[in-house]
Amino acid sequence: MTATAPQPLFAHLLRMTDHRATFEHAFLTEPRREHGYCVDDMARVLVVTTREPETPGPLNGLAGKALTFLNDAQSYDGACRNRMDISGRWTDQPTTDDHWGRMIWGLGTAAAHSDVSMVRRLAVIQFERAAHARSPHPRAMAFAAVGAAEILTFDAGNVAARKLLTDYAAGIAKAGDDPEWPWPETRLTYANGVLAEAMIAAGVALDDSALRQCGLDSLEWLLNYETAV
């Protein structure tokens, strides 16, 4: 028997969104408006709405709000703010922390997959601005690398995407000598999968078979380590 994957439902996501953006937190089904909005979540909104095939109007509206929010968050040097309060005021300064990487991931995904030509064009413009910056944080660079690899799936000559991926690949931390712990960090923390995903995506985009295999090996080890049998 072949199982069919259920269709995703977006009613809660739409309920969590007002005229500005999607609220960061909820209490059950009710948005917690006092906590405001963040780039981390709007990048995720952009990913899930633009990956959906034959996107209906309400989801296109969400993607448009996400793009507007991310554009407003960016500074000219590519860094970005993360948090906005309920009144529409940014409460932090631009950085290249994890939210910056997730923003680039969202923009690259939208540029590669959106059904709306204007969304694709605006996503590329914002991506190229953000891709001038670099982050010292491994997960931020990994998220950004996944976004850059998405750009190269339809524009192999994109200079900003290729340069970001090349810099990412050059800065990947190497695993230690312990064959029982072939991971580039001394412990697992959060978003571990994106480290392997980024190596795979960059290896494919840069035609670097060694990097691609390193990512596949890391993913296999991570799955075995974190999966209860």
C-alpha positions in Angstrom: 0.0 0.0 0.0 1.3 3.4 -0.9 0.7 6.2 1.6 -0.1 9.7 0.3 1.5 12.6 2.2 -1.2 14.8 3.8 -1.6 18.3 2.4 -0.2 21.0 4.6 -2.7 23.3 6.4 -2.0 27.0 6.8 -5.0 28.2 8.8 -3.0 28.6 12.0 -0.2 30.5 10.2 -2.7 32.8 8.7 -4.4 33.3 12.1 -1.0 34.2 13.6 -0.4 37.0 11.0 -1.6 40.6 11.1 -1.0 43.5 8.7 2.8 43.6 9.5 4.0 40.0 9.9 3.5 36.7 11.7 3.7 36.9 15.5 6.6 35.0 17.1 4.6 33.2 19.8 1.2 31.9 20.5 -0.8 30.6 23.5 -2.5 27.6 22.0 -4.3 29.1 18.9 -4.1 32.7 20.0 -1.1 34.9 19.0 0.8 36.5 21.8 1.0 39.9 20.3 3.0 41.4 23.1 6.0 39.4 22.0 6.0 41.0 18.5 7.7 39.6 15.4 11.1 38.3 14.3 13.2 37.7 11.2 13.9 34.1 12.2 10.2 33.3 11.9 9.5 35.4 8.8 12.4 33.7 7.0 10.7 30.4 7.8 7.3 31.8 6.6 9.0 32.7 3.3 10.4 29.1 3.0 7.1 27.3 3.6 4.9 29.6 1.5 7.2 29.6 -1.6 7.9 25.9 -1.5 4.2 25.2 -1.8 3.3 24.4 -5.4 0.5 26.3 -7.1 0.4 28.7 -4.2 -3.1 30.1 -3.4 -3.6 33.8 -2.9 -3.5 33.9 0.9 -0.1 32.2 0.9 1.2 34.6 -1.8 0.1 37.4 0.6 2.1 35.8 3.4 5.2 35.5 1.1 4.8 39.2 0.2 4.6 40.2 3.9 7.7 38.1 4.6 9.7 39.8 1.8 8.6 43.3 3.0 9.6 42.4 6.6 13.0 41.0 5.6 13.7 44.0 3.4 13.0 46.4 6.2 15.2 44.4 8.6 18.3 44.6 6.4 21.0 47.2 6.5 23.0 48.3 3.5 26.0 46.3 4.5 24.0 43.0 4.5 23.5 42.5 8.2 20.0 42.6 9.6 17.9 43.2 12.7 15.8 40.4 14.2 13.1 41.7 16.5 10.2 44.1 16.0 7.7 45.0 18.7 3.9 45.3 18.3 4.1 48.9 17.4 6.4 48.2 14.4 9.6 49.4 16.0 12.9 47.4 15.7 14.3 46.7 19.1 17.8 45.5 18.2 20.7 46.4 15.9 21.8 44.7 12.7 24.0 41.7 13.1 24.9 38.5 11.3 23.7 36.1 13.9 21.6 33.0 13.0 18.6 35.1 11.9 20.8 36.6 9.1 21.6 33.1 7.8 17.9 32.1 8.0 17.0 35.3 6.1 19.4 34.3 3.3 18.0 30.8 3.3 14.5 32.1 2.9 15.4 34.5 0.2 17.3 31.9 -1.8 14.3 29.5 -1.4 11.9 32.1 -2.6 14.0 33.1 -5.6 14.3 29.4 -6.7 10.7 28.2 -6.0 8.1 31.0 -5.8 5.3 30.8 -8.4 5.3 34.7 -8.4 7.8 36.4 -10.7 7.9 39.6 -8.6 8.6 37.6 -5.4 11.5 35.8 -7.2 12.9 39.1 -8.5 12.7 40.9 -5.1 14.2 37.9 -3.3 17.2 37.9 -5.6 17.7 41.7 -5.0 17.5 41.2 -1.2 19.7 38.1 -1.3 22.5 39.8 -3.2 22.5 42.6 -0.6 22.6 40.3 2.4 25.2 38.0 0.8 27.8 40.8 1.0 28.1 40.1 4.8 29.6 37.1 6.5 29.0 35.6 9.9 31.4 34.1 12.5 28.7 31.6 13.5 28.7 28.2 11.9 24.9 27.8 11.8 24.3 31.2 10.4 26.8 30.5 7.6 25.3 27.1 7.0 21.7 28.5 6.6 23.1 31.2 4.3 25.0 28.5 2.3 21.7 26.6 1.7 20.1 29.8 0.4 23.1 30.5 -1.9 22.9 26.9 -3.2 19.2 27.5 -4.1 20.2 30.6 -6.1 22.7 28.6 -8.1 20.1 26.0 -9.1 18.7 28.6 -11.6 21.5 31.1 -11.9 24.8 29.3 -12.0 26.6 32.5 -12.7 25.4 34.5 -9.7 28.6 36.0 -8.3 27.3 36.8 -4.8 25.9 33.3 -4.3 29.0 31.5 -5.6 31.4 33.7 -3.5 29.3 33.1 -0.3 29.4 29.4 -0.9 33.1 29.4 -1.6 33.8 31.4 1.6 31.5 29.0 3.6 33.3 25.9 2.2 36.7 27.4 3.1 35.6 28.1 6.7 34.0 24.7 7.6 35.4 23.4 10.9 37.1 20.0 10.6 36.1 17.0 12.7 38.5 15.7 15.3 40.5 12.4 15.1 38.0 10.3 17.1 36.3 7.9 14.8 33.4 7.6 17.3 32.8 11.4 17.1 33.2 12.5 13.5 31.4 15.8 14.1 33.0 19.3 13.8 31.9 20.3 17.3 32.5 18.8 20.7 28.8 18.4 21.4 25.5 18.5 19.6 23.4 21.6 20.2 20.5 23.0 18.0 19.8 22.9 14.3 22.5 20.2 13.8 21.0 19.0 10.6 21.7 22.2 8.8 25.5 21.7 9.1 25.3 18.5 7.1 22.7 19.9 4.7 24.9 22.9 3.9 27.9 20.7 3.1 25.8 18.6 0.8 24.2 21.6 -0.9 27.5 23.4 -1.3 29.2 20.3 -2.5 26.6 19.9 -5.2 26.6 23.5 -6.2 30.4 23.8 -6.3 30.9 20.4 -7.9 33.0 19.4 -4.9 32.5 15.7 -4.4 34.6 15.5 -1.3 32.5 18.2 0.5 29.3 16.6 -0.7 30.4 13.2 0.7 31.5 14.8 4.0 28.0 16.2 4.3 26.4 12.8 3.5 28.7 11.0 6.0 27.9 13.7 8.7 24.2 13.3 8.1 24.4 9.5 8.3 26.3 9.7 11.6 23.9 12.3 13.0 20.8 10.2 12.1 22.3 7.1 13.7 23.4 9.0 16.8 20.1 10.9 17.4 17.6 8.2 16.4 16.4 5.8 19.0 16.2 2.2 17.8 
